[in-house]
Amino acid sequence: MTDNSWDSYAEGWDSNSDVISYSERAFRSLTETLDYKGARILDFGCGTGLLTERLSPLAGSIVALDPSRKMLAVLDAKQLGNVDTIHSSLTRELIDQNRQLQEGFDLIVASSALAFVPNCRETVGLLAGLLNRGGHLVQWDWLKEGGGEDTGFTREDIAATSGTRACPTSR
Ligand SMILES: C[S@@+](CC[C@H](N)C(=O)[O-])C[C@H]1O[C@@H](n2cnc3c(N)ncnc32)[C@H](O)[C@@H]1O
């Protein structure tokens, strides 16, 4: 399943200082928390691969998945030797057909991606099923405080979905 609603952001994404800063902070918090050297990694909602390219030098291999063709084209143009891209959103059908996903992952990262997924709880369930024993799913997203229609998650949403610890990054 593909979704091109992010295509129009692709061209300017890697020169947007806010976006660069977000991925740098995500990367820093990850390296302070986990040793991912040699790991098999899934970058869910990878976009243009700002996080993928930071992880690539030490990762064993990375599968980078995103439903936006143009965001992925920017990542493909970076020609990272240990990165394969999948142009799709994540569905049970995709997993059943895709060997690379079925092989499992030591680390799954989702940087500012899950807030844009229509069926987050179901998607987190699918992602959890792709983790190898002892693997980690690490999410960074927008904190929703108060009511309203803002994109993101409340602290309660996160706790209910993951049951894991929060690793806050300031904006
Ligand atoms: C805010 S961007 C973040 C991109 C990248 N992770 C980064 O940090 O630069 C959100 C990304 O989520 C992707 N996305 C939207 N819906 C998705 C879905 N259902 N499954 C996976 N990715 C999705 C978009 O195509 C877009 O690339």
PDBQT file of the ligand as one rigid body, heavy atoms in Angstrom, charges set to zero:
ROOT
HETATM    1  C1  LIG A 201       7.582  13.591   9.600  1.00  0.00    +0.000 C 
HETATM    2  S1  LIG A 201       8.115  12.475   8.348  1.00  0.00    +0.000 S 
HETATM    3  C2  LIG A 201       9.514  11.722   9.157  1.00  0.00    +0.000 C 
HETATM    4  C3  LIG A 201      10.483  11.118   8.189  1.00  0.00    +0.000 C 
HETATM    5  C4  LIG A 201      11.755  10.568   8.817  1.00  0.00    +0.000 C 
HETATM    6  N1  LIG A 201      11.496   9.520   9.775  1.00  0.00    +0.000 N 
HETATM    7  C5  LIG A 201      12.563  11.681   9.468  1.00  0.00    +0.000 C 
HETATM    8  O1  LIG A 201      12.742  11.636  10.689  1.00  0.00    +0.000 OA
HETATM    9  O2  LIG A 201      13.010  12.573   8.746  1.00  0.00    +0.000 OA
HETATM   10  C6  LIG A 201       6.854  11.254   8.418  1.00  0.00    +0.000 C 
HETATM   11  C7  LIG A 201       7.100  10.085   7.477  1.00  0.00    +0.000 C 
HETATM   12  O3  LIG A 201       6.134   9.067   7.773  1.00  0.00    +0.000 OA
HETATM   13  C8  LIG A 201       5.762   8.465   6.559  1.00  0.00    +0.000 C 
HETATM   14  N2  LIG A 201       4.477   7.791   6.703  1.00  0.00    +0.000 N 
HETATM   15  C9  LIG A 201       3.232   8.307   6.585  1.00  0.00    +0.000 A 
HETATM   16  N3  LIG A 201       2.313   7.356   6.721  1.00  0.00    +0.000 NA
HETATM   17  C10 LIG A 201       2.992   6.208   6.941  1.00  0.00    +0.000 A 
HETATM   18  C11 LIG A 201       2.601   4.838   7.143  1.00  0.00    +0.000 A 
HETATM   19  N4  LIG A 201       1.310   4.481   7.162  1.00  0.00    +0.000 N 
HETATM   20  N5  LIG A 201       3.572   3.923   7.319  1.00  0.00    +0.000 NA
HETATM   21  C12 LIG A 201       4.885   4.280   7.311  1.00  0.00    +0.000 A 
HETATM   22  N6  LIG A 201       5.308   5.540   7.115  1.00  0.00    +0.000 NA
HETATM   23  C13 LIG A 201       4.377   6.487   6.936  1.00  0.00    +0.000 A 
HETATM   24  C14 LIG A 201       5.718   9.616   5.577  1.00  0.00    +0.000 C 
HETATM   25  O4  LIG A 201       5.731   9.194   4.222  1.00  0.00    +0.000 OA
HETATM   26  C15 LIG A 201       6.929  10.430   5.993  1.00  0.00    +0.000 C 
HETATM   27  O5  LIG A 201       8.071  10.077   5.261  1.00  0.00    +0.000 OA
ENDROOT
TORSDOF 0
